[in-house]
Amino acid sequence: MNSIARTYMKLKTFFYWHFLSDNHNVSGHPVLNGCAVCLGRGTIEFGNNVHLGFYPSPFLFNTYIHLEARESNCLIKIGNETFFNNNATIIAASSPSNKISKILIGSDCMIGMNFLCLNSDFHALQVRDRNNPARVNTADIQIGNHCFIGANVTVLKGVNIGDGSVIGAGSVVTRSIPANALAVGNPARVIKQIQQGDSL
Ligand SMILES: CC(C)(COP(=O)(O)OP(=O)(O)OC[C@H]1O[C@@H](n2cnc3c(N)ncnc32)[C@H](O)[C@@H]1OP(=O)(O)O)[C@@H](O)C(=O)NCCC(=O)NCCS
């Protein structure tokens, strides 16, 4: 990237982070490689050296990373050294039964572009309840440490992905995945266990 392009991107990133973000409960200082916003009345916690965005990868110039802890009892927590490629969306919303509504992402995770992580369906199945918050299914999401999430992966409500697991590109994860598993597809299914040796 030449210096004019770099300056433009820095200004744009600054504008998104400082002027388009409206969340006042953000802790930590992620490395902003591209535009990102933190929205909502909940809490967003970044560990050390979390990276948001990647150059050179697609979508850096025309998208942003959207982190939203919608209501005051919502929590998004991201562990140390976790990297997000471009155009990630993470939204924690609460249901009336949630005490704290969580999306927890561990340390040392690598997350591919176009990641979508929603802990709520946001709308109910039945037409008459579509916009009735009391009937919306919401459940916490937890992604462990050392996970590798491929590009274009969606993680839906209630999913727990164990440490060291890999989710293949394009997968829609609707059910929990154990540790050290390779899961792929829509809906994602475990296709093998990964032997990690003694390295972790
Ligand atoms: C479709 C949806 C509402 C169904 O929720 P649900 O009724 O609670 O369904 P369940 O989670 O119990 O899943 C039922 C089965 O369908 C599968 N399934 C659910 N959603 C799926 C999806 N999006 N793609 C593929 N399979 C899906 C599940 O794996 C499960 O099959 P299994 O038991 O064999 O594993 C929900 O899974 C979903 O896709 N929510 C969309 C969230 C969203 O995008 N909201 C709008 C944001 S603006």
The ligand as a Gaussian input file, in Angstrom:
#p B3LYP/6-31G(d) Opt

LIG

0 1
 C      -33.114000     -21.640000      11.224000
 C      -33.003000     -21.407000      12.731000
 C      -33.868000     -20.237000      13.148000
 C      -33.464000     -22.691000      13.367000
 O      -33.358000     -22.598000      14.766000
 P      -33.975000     -23.806000      15.670000
 O      -35.408000     -23.963000      15.356000
 O      -33.559000     -23.528000      17.073000
 O      -33.242000     -25.067000      15.083000
 P      -32.137000     -25.970000      15.740000
 O      -30.927000     -25.178000      16.129000
 O      -32.742000     -26.830000      16.797000
 O      -31.734000     -26.883000      14.495000
 C      -32.615000     -27.887000      13.937000
 C      -31.814000     -28.673000      12.910000
 O      -31.566000     -27.857000      11.764000
 C      -30.149000     -27.682000      11.579000
 N      -29.971000     -26.266000      11.253000
 C      -30.415000     -25.209000      11.977000
 N      -30.084000     -24.062000      11.376000
 C      -29.388000     -24.398000      10.273000
 C      -28.776000     -23.645000       9.264000
 N      -28.825000     -22.283000       9.276000
 N      -28.136000     -24.298000       8.288000
 C      -28.095000     -25.652000       8.276000
 N      -28.683000     -26.427000       9.214000
 C      -29.322000     -25.811000      10.185000
 C      -29.513000     -28.045000      12.909000
 O      -28.202000     -28.555000      12.757000
 C      -30.472000     -29.102000      13.427000
 O      -30.189000     -30.348000      12.836000
 P      -29.497000     -31.515000      13.702000
 O      -30.333000     -31.694000      14.928000
 O      -29.478000     -32.663000      12.770000
 O      -28.130000     -30.984000      14.033000
 C      -31.539000     -21.096000      13.168000
 O      -30.729000     -22.244000      13.201000
 C      -30.919000     -20.058000      12.269000
 O      -30.418000     -20.323000      11.174000
 N      -30.981000     -18.815000      12.747000
 C      -30.674000     -17.704000      11.918000
 C      -30.062000     -16.594000      12.718000
 C      -30.064000     -15.386000      11.833000
 O      -29.411000     -15.386000      10.799000
 N      -30.823000     -14.369000      12.265000
 C      -30.985000     -13.177000      11.515000
 C      -29.920000     -12.199000      11.847000
 S      -30.309000     -10.631000      11.158000

